[in-house]
Amino acid sequence: MNKVTILGAGLAGCEAALWLAGKGVKVELWEQKPQKFSPAHKSAGFAELICSNSLKAERLDSASGLLKAEMKLLGSSLLPAAEATRVAAGGALAVDRDKFSAAVTGLVEENENITLHREEVTSINENELTIVATGPLTEGALAEEIARLTGGSELSFYDAAAPIVTADSLDMDKVFAASRYGRGDADYLNCPFNKEEYEAFYAALSTAERAQLHEFDGELSVYEGCMPIEVMAGRGADTMRFGPLRPVGLTDPRTGHRPWAAVQLRRENEEGTLYNLVGFQTNLKFGEQKRVFSLIPGLENAEFVRYGVMHRNTFLNSPCLLTGGLALKEHPNIRFAGQITGFEGYMESAACGLLAARAVWAKLCGRELSLPPANTMLGQLVRYITTENKNFQPMGANMGLLPPLENHVRDKRLRYAALAERAVADMTAWAGETE
C-alpha cells in the first residue's frame, strides 16, 4: 500500500503531504475549506496563520531557531515558503500571511502525487494509513469521530488573536521605530506610555466588557502562551509591564528616556501597511477594543482592520493516547500531527507534521521510526507529549526542554549555543539514518 490519507491542510498537514509526496507516496489530502470554516479561519488558502504572523526567532541559540534548523535537516517545505514571503521583524521570521498561504497552497496544488479533496470529513477509516492534522479547532462530526477512537479523551483551552491596525492611521509623532536591545533594523513600531497614560490605560482595560463565548460551554481555561491581554491585566497593574509591554531596551526619542511601558507593533504584511499589536490577544467586545486600545499613545485614531477574537482550542490527552510515532495506541494506522497533539506553535505544528510523515514512511518501508534524539528540540517535544503527565498542557519549543550539557556553561548565551550545536549534530545523524 503506497497511499496515505491526510486530514487537514494546515501547517502540519501540508508539511506531511509535501514530504510524503516527495517520496513518491500517493497522498489523498482532505480540507474542509471553503465548504466549511472554523470560527477563526477566514481564508480558503492552506497553512492559514491566525494568531500572529511571526514564526519567532531565527538565531540558532534560541529554541525557535534551533527547531527551524532541525526542520531544515528533515526536509521542510514550509520554511522555504516562509523565507520567500518574509517581512521585516528584527531577529524573527515573520511572513506576509496571505502570500505565505498562497505559496504553500501552490506547492500542494501543483504536486502530482497529491490529490486534493475540498470536502468536510466526518469519519476515519481505521484500516487506512491516515494522518489527522485538523488542528485545534476540530469540531462537529469529525470531533465526535475522534472522540470515538480515543474514548473521549480530549482536553480543551481557549486561544485568542490580536487586533491589526493600518499604518497610515497611526500618530507617528508619538510612535517610534526601534527593536528591543537594538536587534534588527528598527523593524517594530513602539507606542510609549508615561506613568499616567499607562495607569489610565490599565484602569480602562481592567473594567472593559468582554465578549460572551456563545459557541462553547464549560469553564474558561486560558493557555498561558497566548493569554488575552485583559486576563494578564487582571493579575496586577505591573504584569503587562513585565510582559508584552516591557520597556526594556527602548528609548523614547521625545524624552531621551526609557518609557514607563510600551506597546510594540509588528509589521503584518510585506508592504508595511498593516501592523499587529504584539501580545494583545483579546476577547473584549469590538467596541471596547476600539475604546480601550485607542488610549495607547499613537493609536488614538487607529483604524482597526481586524479586532481580536477568542476561540476554543481542542487537543488530545496525548500522553495516554499516542505512541512516540504519533500513532493511536489502540488504532496504529491512525496518526495525529500538529497542534491537536499538544505541539504548541506554528513551527512546532509543522515540525510535528514532518515527524508524522517520517513515521508513516517508515511503516510503508516495513519498519518503525525511532524517536528523534533526546538532545534535539523535536525529540524533546515528542517525548513531552507522549510521557505520562496528569496535568498535560500544550508545549512549545523552549531551551529548558533540552538535557543539560556534560560540562556546565555558566553564560546562558554560550550554553544555549552549545546545546544547539549538539542538537544539530544529533539531528543530522538521525535524519540521514531515517531518510
VEXDREN-2710 file (C-alpha; in Angstrom, 1 decimal):
% VEXDREN-2710
k/r/px/py/pz
1/MET/0.0/0.0/0.0
2/ASN/1.6/3.2/-1.2
3/LYS/-1.2/5.6/-0.3
4/VAL/-1.8/7.9/2.7
5/THR/-4.8/9.9/3.7
6/ILE/-4.2/13.2/5.4
7/LEU/-7.0/15.2/7.0
8/GLY/-6.4/19.0/7.2
9/ALA/-4.3/21.4/5.1
10/GLY/-2.9/23.5/7.9
11/LEU/0.9/23.7/8.6
12/ALA/1.2/20.1/9.8
13/GLY/-1.0/18.6/7.1
14/CYS/0.8/20.4/4.3
15/GLU/4.2/19.7/5.6
16/ALA/3.4/16.0/5.9
17/ALA/1.7/15.8/2.5
18/LEU/4.6/17.5/0.7
19/TRP/7.2/15.4/2.4
20/LEU/5.5/12.1/1.6
21/ALA/4.6/13.2/-1.9
22/GLY/8.3/13.9/-2.4
23/LYS/9.0/10.2/-1.6
24/GLY/6.5/9.1/-4.3
25/VAL/3.7/8.3/-1.9
26/LYS/0.2/9.0/-3.2
27/VAL/-1.4/11.4/-0.8
28/GLU/-5.2/12.0/-0.5
29/LEU/-5.4/15.4/1.2
30/TRP/-8.7/16.5/2.6
31/GLU/-9.5/20.1/3.6
32/GLN/-12.9/21.3/4.5
33/LYS/-12.4/24.9/3.4
34/PRO/-14.1/26.7/1.7
35/GLN/-17.0/24.3/2.1
36/LYS/-16.8/24.9/5.9
37/PHE/-14.9/27.3/8.0
38/SER/-13.9/27.1/11.7
39/PRO/-14.8/30.0/14.0
40/ALA/-11.3/31.5/13.4
41/HIS/-10.4/30.7/9.8
42/LYS/-11.4/33.2/7.1
43/SER/-9.3/32.3/4.0
44/ALA/-9.7/29.3/1.6
45/GLY/-5.9/29.0/1.4
46/PHE/-3.8/26.4/3.1
47/ALA/-1.4/26.9/6.1
48/GLU/-3.5/29.9/7.2
49/LEU/-1.9/31.8/10.1
50/ILE/-4.4/33.1/12.7
51/CYS/-2.9/34.3/16.0
52/SER/0.2/36.0/14.7
53/ASN/2.3/36.4/11.5
54/SER/5.5/35.7/13.4
55/LEU/7.3/32.3/13.3
56/LYS/9.6/33.5/16.1
57/ALA/13.3/33.8/16.3
58/GLU/15.8/32.5/13.8
59/ARG/19.0/32.6/15.9
60/LEU/20.4/29.1/16.3
61/ASP/20.9/29.7/20.1
62/SER/17.2/30.2/20.5
63/ALA/14.6/27.5/20.9
64/SER/12.7/28.6/17.8
65/GLY/15.8/29.0/15.8
66/LEU/17.0/25.5/16.8
67/LEU/13.7/24.0/15.8
68/LYS/13.9/25.6/12.4
69/ALA/17.4/24.3/11.9
70/GLU/16.2/20.8/12.7
71/MET/13.3/21.1/10.3
72/LYS/15.6/22.1/7.5
73/LEU/17.6/18.9/8.1
74/LEU/14.3/17.0/7.9
75/GLY/13.4/18.5/4.6
76/SER/10.8/21.1/5.5
77/SER/8.8/22.6/2.5
78/LEU/7.2/25.3/4.6
79/LEU/10.3/27.0/5.8
80/PRO/11.5/28.0/2.2
81/ALA/7.9/29.3/1.6
82/ALA/8.2/31.4/4.8
83/GLU/11.6/32.7/3.8
84/ALA/10.3/33.7/0.4
85/THR/7.4/35.7/1.9
86/ARG/9.0/37.2/4.9
87/VAL/8.5/40.7/6.2
88/ALA/11.0/42.6/8.4
89/ALA/10.7/41.6/12.1
90/GLY/14.1/42.1/13.7
91/GLY/15.6/38.7/14.7
92/ALA/12.3/36.9/14.0
93/LEU/11.0/35.2/10.9
94/ALA/7.6/36.9/10.2
95/VAL/5.7/36.5/7.0
96/ASP/3.1/38.2/4.9
97/ARG/0.2/35.8/5.8
98/ASP/-1.6/35.9/2.5
99/LYS/1.5/35.4/0.4
100/PHE/2.7/32.6/2.7
101/SER/-0.6/30.8/2.5
102/ALA/-0.7/31.3/-1.3
103/ALA/2.8/29.9/-1.7
104/VAL/2.0/26.8/0.4
105/THR/-1.3/26.3/-1.4
106/GLY/0.5/26.4/-4.8
107/LEU/3.1/23.8/-3.7
108/VAL/0.3/21.5/-2.7
109/GLU/-2.0/22.0/-5.8
110/GLU/0.9/21.6/-8.2
111/ASN/2.2/18.4/-6.7
112/GLU/1.2/15.5/-9.0
113/ASN/1.4/13.0/-6.1
114/ILE/-1.2/14.9/-4.0
115/THR/-4.9/14.5/-4.8
116/LEU/-6.9/17.3/-3.2
117/HIS/-10.4/17.0/-1.8
118/ARG/-12.0/20.2/-0.6
119/GLU/-14.7/18.5/1.4
120/GLU/-15.6/18.0/5.1
121/VAL/-14.6/14.7/6.5
122/THR/-16.9/13.1/9.1
123/SER/-15.4/9.6/9.5
124/ILE/-12.0/8.0/9.7
125/ASN/-11.2/4.5/8.2
126/GLU/-9.2/2.6/10.8
127/ASN/-7.8/0.3/8.1
128/GLU/-6.2/3.1/6.1
129/LEU/-2.9/4.8/6.9
130/THR/-4.1/8.2/8.0
131/ILE/-2.7/11.4/9.5
132/VAL/-5.2/13.6/11.3
133/ALA/-3.9/17.1/11.2
134/THR/-7.2/19.0/11.5
135/GLY/-5.9/21.4/14.1
136/PRO/-7.0/22.7/17.5
137/LEU/-10.4/23.9/16.1
138/THR/-11.6/20.5/15.1
139/GLU/-15.3/20.3/15.8
140/GLY/-18.6/18.7/14.7
141/ALA/-18.9/15.2/13.4
142/LEU/-15.1/14.7/13.0
143/ALA/-14.5/15.7/16.6
144/GLU/-17.1/13.1/17.6
145/GLU/-15.3/10.5/15.4
146/ILE/-12.0/11.3/17.1
147/ALA/-13.7/11.1/20.5
148/ARG/-15.0/7.6/19.5
149/LEU/-11.4/6.5/18.5
150/THR/-9.9/7.9/21.7
151/GLY/-12.6/7.0/24.1
152/GLY/-13.5/10.7/24.6
153/SER/-10.0/11.6/26.0
154/GLU/-9.6/15.2/25.0
155/LEU/-8.8/18.4/26.7
156/SER/-9.5/22.0/25.7
157/PHE/-8.4/25.6/26.3
158/TYR/-9.2/28.9/24.9
159/ASP/-6.9/30.7/22.4
160/ALA/-7.0/34.4/21.3
161/ALA/-5.9/36.5/18.4
162/ALA/-4.6/40.1/18.4
163/PRO/-6.0/43.1/16.5
164/ILE/-4.5/44.6/13.4
165/VAL/-4.4/48.3/12.6
166/THR/-3.5/50.3/9.4
167/ALA/-0.1/52.0/9.3
168/ASP/-1.4/55.3/7.9
169/SER/-3.8/55.7/10.9
170/LEU/-1.0/55.8/13.4
171/ASP/0.2/59.1/15.0
172/MET/3.9/58.9/14.0
173/ASP/4.7/62.0/16.2
174/LYS/4.2/59.6/19.1
175/VAL/5.1/56.2/17.7
176/PHE/8.8/55.5/17.0
177/ALA/10.6/52.7/15.2
178/ALA/13.0/50.5/17.2
179/SER/13.7/46.9/18.1
180/ARG/14.4/46.0/21.7
181/TYR/18.1/45.6/22.5
182/GLY/18.9/47.1/19.1
183/ARG/18.2/43.8/17.3
184/GLY/17.2/44.1/13.7
185/ASP/16.8/47.3/11.7
186/ALA/14.1/49.1/13.9
187/ASP/11.5/46.7/12.5
188/TYR/9.0/47.3/15.2
189/LEU/6.9/50.4/15.9
190/ASN/6.7/51.4/19.6
191/CYS/3.9/53.2/21.4
192/PRO/5.4/54.6/24.6
193/PHE/3.4/55.2/27.8
194/ASN/4.4/57.6/30.6
195/LYS/3.2/56.5/34.1
196/GLU/-0.1/58.5/34.0
197/GLU/-1.0/57.3/30.5
198/TYR/-0.3/53.7/31.5
199/GLU/-2.4/53.9/34.6
200/ALA/-5.3/55.3/32.7
201/PHE/-5.0/52.5/30.1
202/TYR/-4.7/49.9/32.8
203/ALA/-7.9/51.2/34.6
204/ALA/-9.8/51.1/31.3
205/LEU/-8.6/47.7/30.3
206/SER/-9.4/46.2/33.8
207/THR/-13.0/47.3/33.6
208/ALA/-13.7/46.7/29.9
209/GLU/-16.5/44.4/28.9
210/ARG/-15.6/41.0/27.5
211/ALA/-17.5/39.2/24.7
212/GLN/-19.5/36.1/25.7
213/LEU/-18.2/32.8/24.4
214/HIS/-21.5/31.6/23.0
215/GLU/-20.1/28.7/20.9
216/PHE/-18.9/26.5/23.7
217/ASP/-19.9/25.6/27.2
218/GLY/-17.7/25.0/30.2
219/GLU/-15.3/26.8/32.3
220/LEU/-12.8/29.2/30.6
221/SER/-9.2/27.7/30.8
222/VAL/-6.7/30.1/29.2
223/TYR/-3.4/28.7/27.8
224/GLU/-0.5/30.7/29.2
225/GLY/1.3/31.1/25.9
226/CYS/-1.5/33.1/24.2
227/MET/-3.1/34.8/27.2
228/PRO/-5.7/37.6/26.5
229/ILE/-4.3/41.0/27.5
230/GLU/-7.3/41.6/29.8
231/VAL/-6.6/38.4/31.6
232/MET/-3.0/39.4/32.1
233/ALA/-4.1/42.9/33.4
234/GLY/-6.3/41.1/35.9
235/ARG/-3.1/39.7/37.5
236/GLY/-1.9/43.0/38.6
237/ALA/-1.1/46.6/37.5
238/ASP/2.5/45.8/36.6
239/THR/2.1/42.4/35.0
240/MET/1.8/43.8/31.5
241/ARG/4.9/46.0/32.1
242/PHE/6.9/42.8/32.8
243/GLY/5.3/41.1/29.8
244/PRO/4.5/42.3/26.3
245/LEU/4.6/46.0/27.4
246/ARG/8.0/45.8/28.9
247/PRO/10.0/48.9/28.0
248/VAL/13.5/47.4/28.5
249/GLY/15.9/48.1/25.6
250/LEU/13.8/51.1/24.3
251/THR/14.4/54.8/24.4
252/ASP/11.6/57.3/23.6
253/PRO/13.2/59.8/21.2
254/ARG/10.9/62.5/22.5
255/THR/12.1/62.3/26.1
256/GLY/15.5/60.6/25.7
257/HIS/14.5/58.1/28.4
258/ARG/13.0/54.7/28.7
259/PRO/9.2/54.7/28.6
260/TRP/7.2/53.6/31.6
261/ALA/5.7/50.9/29.3
262/ALA/5.5/50.4/25.6
263/VAL/3.2/48.6/23.1
264/GLN/5.0/47.1/20.2
265/LEU/3.5/46.9/16.7
266/ARG/4.9/44.3/14.3
267/ARG/4.6/44.6/10.5
268/GLU/1.8/42.4/9.3
269/ASN/2.4/42.4/5.5
270/GLU/5.4/43.0/3.2
271/GLU/4.2/46.4/2.2
272/GLY/4.1/47.6/5.8
273/THR/0.5/48.9/5.5
274/LEU/-0.8/46.8/8.4
275/TYR/0.5/46.3/11.9
276/ASN/-0.2/43.7/14.6
277/LEU/-0.5/44.7/18.3
278/VAL/2.1/42.3/19.8
279/GLY/0.8/40.4/22.8
280/PHE/-2.7/41.9/22.5
281/GLN/-4.7/38.7/22.1
282/THR/-8.1/39.6/23.5
283/ASN/-11.7/38.7/24.0
284/LEU/-13.0/42.2/24.6
285/LYS/-16.1/43.3/22.7
286/PHE/-15.2/45.0/19.5
287/GLY/-16.5/48.4/20.7
288/GLU/-14.5/48.0/23.9
289/GLN/-11.3/47.2/21.9
290/LYS/-11.7/50.4/19.9
291/ARG/-12.3/52.5/23.1
292/VAL/-9.6/51.0/25.3
293/PHE/-6.8/50.4/22.7
294/SER/-7.3/53.9/21.4
295/LEU/-5.8/55.0/24.7
296/ILE/-2.5/53.6/23.6
297/PRO/-0.2/56.6/22.6
298/GLY/-0.2/56.8/18.8
299/LEU/-3.4/54.7/18.4
300/GLU/-5.8/57.5/19.3
301/ASN/-7.2/57.4/15.7
302/ALA/-6.2/53.9/14.7
303/GLU/-8.2/52.1/12.1
304/PHE/-8.8/48.5/13.1
305/VAL/-9.0/46.2/10.1
306/ARG/-9.3/43.2/12.4
307/TYR/-10.4/43.1/16.0
308/GLY/-9.1/40.4/18.4
309/VAL/-11.2/37.2/18.7
310/MET/-11.2/34.3/21.1
311/HIS/-12.0/30.7/20.2
312/ARG/-11.7/27.3/21.8
313/ASN/-8.8/25.0/21.0
314/THR/-9.0/21.2/21.4
315/PHE/-6.1/18.9/21.9
316/LEU/-5.7/15.2/22.7
317/ASN/-4.6/13.7/26.0
318/SER/-1.6/12.6/24.1
319/PRO/0.4/11.0/26.9
320/CYS/-2.4/8.5/27.3
321/LEU/-3.2/8.0/23.6
322/LEU/-0.2/8.4/21.4
323/THR/3.0/6.4/20.7
324/GLY/6.3/8.1/20.1
325/GLY/5.5/7.7/16.4
326/LEU/2.3/9.8/17.0
327/ALA/0.0/6.8/16.3
328/LEU/-3.0/5.9/18.4
329/LYS/-2.1/3.1/20.7
330/GLU/-5.4/1.4/20.1
331/HIS/-5.5/2.2/16.3
332/PRO/-1.9/2.0/14.9
333/ASN/-2.9/3.1/11.4
334/ILE/-4.2/6.4/12.7
335/ARG/-1.6/9.1/13.4
336/PHE/-2.1/12.7/14.7
337/ALA/0.0/15.7/13.8
338/GLY/0.1/19.4/14.7
339/GLN/-1.4/21.4/17.5
340/ILE/-4.1/18.8/18.1
341/THR/-1.4/16.7/19.7
342/GLY/-0.2/19.4/22.1
343/PHE/2.7/20.7/19.9
344/GLU/2.0/24.4/20.6
345/GLY/3.1/26.9/18.0
346/TYR/3.2/27.3/14.2
347/MET/6.7/25.9/13.6
348/GLU/6.1/23.3/16.2
349/SER/3.0/22.2/14.4
350/ALA/4.8/22.0/11.1
351/ALA/7.7/20.0/12.7
352/CYS/5.1/17.6/14.1
353/GLY/3.8/17.1/10.6
354/LEU/7.3/16.2/9.4
355/LEU/7.7/13.7/12.2
356/ALA/4.3/12.1/11.4
357/ALA/5.3/11.8/7.7
358/ARG/8.6/10.1/8.5
359/ALA/6.7/7.7/10.8
360/VAL/4.3/6.8/8.0
361/TRP/7.2/6.4/5.6
362/ALA/8.9/4.0/8.0
363/LYS/5.7/2.0/8.2
364/LEU/5.4/1.8/4.5
365/CYS/9.0/0.6/4.4
366/GLY/8.2/-2.2/6.9
367/ARG/9.9/-0.7/10.0
368/GLU/9.2/1.5/13.0
369/LEU/10.6/5.0/13.2
370/SER/12.9/5.6/16.1
371/LEU/12.4/8.6/18.3
372/PRO/14.4/11.7/17.3
373/PRO/17.5/12.0/19.6
374/ALA/16.8/13.1/23.1
375/ASN/19.2/16.1/22.7
376/THR/17.1/17.6/19.9
377/MET/14.2/20.1/20.3
378/LEU/11.9/17.9/18.2
379/GLY/13.0/14.8/20.2
380/GLN/12.1/16.5/23.5
381/LEU/8.8/17.9/22.2
382/VAL/7.6/14.5/21.1
383/ARG/8.8/13.0/24.4
384/TYR/6.9/15.6/26.3
385/ILE/3.6/14.9/24.7
386/THR/4.0/11.1/25.0
387/THR/5.2/10.9/28.6
388/GLU/2.7/10.4/31.4
389/ASN/1.5/13.8/32.7
390/LYS/-1.6/14.2/34.9
391/ASN/-1.6/18.0/34.2
392/PHE/-0.8/17.8/30.5
393/GLN/-0.9/21.1/28.6
394/PRO/0.4/22.1/25.2
395/MET/4.1/22.8/25.0
396/GLY/6.1/25.0/22.6
397/ALA/9.8/24.9/21.8
398/ASN/12.0/26.1/24.7
399/MET/15.6/25.5/25.7
400/GLY/14.5/24.2/29.1
401/LEU/13.4/21.0/27.4
402/LEU/16.9/20.0/26.4
403/PRO/19.1/17.8/28.7
404/PRO/21.9/19.7/30.3
405/LEU/25.5/19.7/28.9
406/GLU/28.0/17.3/30.4
407/ASN/30.1/20.3/31.3
408/HIS/28.0/23.2/32.5
409/VAL/28.5/26.6/30.8
410/ARG/27.5/29.5/33.1
411/ASP/27.0/32.1/30.3
412/LYS/23.4/31.5/29.1
413/ARG/24.0/32.6/25.5
414/LEU/27.1/30.3/25.2
415/ARG/25.2/27.5/26.9
416/TYR/22.3/27.7/24.5
417/ALA/24.7/27.9/21.6
418/ALA/26.4/24.7/22.8
419/LEU/23.0/23.0/23.3
420/ALA/22.0/23.9/19.8
421/GLU/25.2/22.7/18.2
422/ARG/24.8/19.3/20.0
423/ALA/21.2/19.1/18.8
424/VAL/22.1/19.9/15.2
425/ALA/24.8/17.3/15.2
426/ASP/22.5/14.6/16.6
427/MET/19.6/15.5/14.3
428/THR/21.9/15.5/11.2
429/ALA/22.8/11.9/12.0
430/TRP/19.2/10.8/12.8
431/ALA/17.8/12.5/9.6
432/GLY/20.2/10.5/7.5
433/GLU/19.5/7.2/9.3
434/THR/15.7/7.6/8.9
435/GLU/15.6/9.0/5.4
END
